[in-house]
Amino acid sequence: MASFKITISDTKGKSMSRELKDSDANPLLGLQLGDEADAAIMGLDGKIRITGGSDKSGIPMRRDIHGAARKAVLLTKGVGLQEAESGQRFRKLMRGNTISEEIYQINCRFDGILESDKT
């Protein structure tokens, strides 16, 4: 059973969090970073673009790693690498760009403006 914690950010910089479980979360399985999905699954009108995420251990997803598996990759800069001087490379454990059941948090960008949560 899939369960995701979703953080949605709009164009004005406001963000909100939602939790999707079971059948509500199934439309997101198999999507990749950069894909668009209908925001109706979160109760919003419009589209959302998946920008990132992490698994239950906090290992971030990376756009240039294909699949859903964890892989140790050699990085010089970018997502998952905080400090690297010129010429340095680090081997880091990263998650692929496909959403699977192992993913815990998903970051999204909403194409509209989020209204205040009235619940």
matplotlib code that plots the C-alpha trace (Angstrom):
import matplotlib.pyplot as plt

x = [0.0, 1.4, 1.5, 3.0, 3.5, 3.2, 4.5, 2.9, 4.3, 2.7, 4.1, 3.8, 6.1, 3.3, 3.4, 1.1, 1.4, -1.0, -0.9, -2.2, -2.8, -3.8, -6.0, -5.6, -1.8, -1.9, -2.1, 1.4, 3.1, 5.3, 5.6, 9.0, 10.5, 9.4, 6.1, 2.8, -0.2, -3.8, -4.1, -7.6, -6.1, -5.1, -8.4, -7.0, -7.9, -5.1, -1.8, 1.1, 4.7, 6.8, 10.1, 11.7, 11.3, 13.0, 12.5, 11.9, 15.7, 15.9, 17.8, 16.9, 15.6, 17.8, 16.6, 19.5, 19.3, 16.8, 14.4, 13.3, 16.3, 19.0, 22.3, 25.7, 26.7, 29.8, 28.8, 30.5, 27.5, 23.8, 21.0, 22.2, 25.7, 26.2, 29.8, 32.3, 35.3, 36.5, 37.8, 36.3, 34.0, 32.0, 30.2, 26.7, 23.7, 20.8, 17.3, 16.2, 13.8, 10.7, 8.1, 7.6, 6.2, 9.5, 9.2, 8.0, 7.9, 7.1, 7.7, 5.5, 5.0, 1.3, 0.6, -2.0, -2.2, -2.9, -5.8, -5.7, -6.6, -10.0, -10.1]
y = [0.0, 3.4, 6.3, 9.6, 12.9, 15.6, 19.1, 21.4, 24.9, 27.6, 30.4, 32.9, 30.8, 29.5, 25.8, 23.2, 19.5, 16.7, 13.0, 10.5, 6.9, 3.7, 4.3, 8.1, 7.7, 5.1, 7.7, 8.9, 5.5, 5.3, 9.0, 10.5, 13.8, 16.5, 14.8, 16.6, 15.1, 16.3, 18.2, 16.9, 14.0, 16.6, 18.6, 21.4, 22.6, 22.5, 20.6, 19.8, 19.1, 16.7, 18.4, 16.0, 13.7, 11.3, 7.9, 6.8, 7.1, 10.6, 9.6, 12.2, 11.5, 12.6, 13.4, 11.9, 8.4, 6.2, 3.8, 3.6, 1.9, 3.3, 3.7, 4.9, 7.6, 9.8, 13.4, 16.7, 19.0, 19.2, 17.5, 15.6, 17.1, 20.1, 21.0, 20.2, 22.3, 22.4, 19.0, 17.1, 14.2, 12.2, 8.9, 9.3, 7.0, 8.5, 7.3, 7.1, 9.5, 7.2, 7.3, 3.9, 2.6, 3.2, 6.9, 8.7, 12.5, 14.0, 17.7, 19.3, 22.7, 23.8, 26.0, 28.1, 29.9, 28.0, 29.2, 29.0, 25.6, 25.8, 22.4]
z = [0.0, -1.1, 1.4, 0.5, 2.3, -0.4, -0.2, -2.8, -3.5, -5.7, -7.8, -4.9, -2.6, -0.4, 0.4, 2.0, 3.0, 2.4, 3.0, 0.5, 1.3, -0.6, -3.6, -3.5, -3.9, -6.7, -9.6, -8.6, -8.8, -11.8, -12.5, -12.9, -11.8, -14.1, -15.0, -14.6, -12.8, -12.2, -9.0, -8.4, -6.4, -3.8, -4.0, -6.2, -9.7, -12.2, -12.6, -10.4, -11.6, -9.6, -8.6, -6.1, -3.2, -0.8, 0.7, 4.3, 5.1, 3.7, 0.6, -2.1, -5.6, -8.5, -12.0, -13.9, -12.3, -14.1, -12.3, -8.7, -7.1, -4.8, -6.5, -5.3, -7.8, -8.2, -7.9, -8.4, -7.8, -7.7, -5.7, -2.7, -2.5, -0.2, -0.3, -3.1, -4.1, -7.6, -8.7, -5.8, -6.3, -3.8, -4.0, -2.6, -2.2, -4.3, -5.3, -8.9, -10.7, -10.6, -7.8, -6.2, -2.9, -1.2, -1.6, 1.5, 0.6, -2.8, -3.6, -6.2, -7.9, -8.4, -11.4, -9.6, -6.3, -3.2, -1.0, 2.8, 4.2, 5.8, 7.3]

ax = plt.figure().add_subplot(projection="3d")
ax.plot(x, y, z, "-o")
ax.set_aspect("equal")
plt.show()
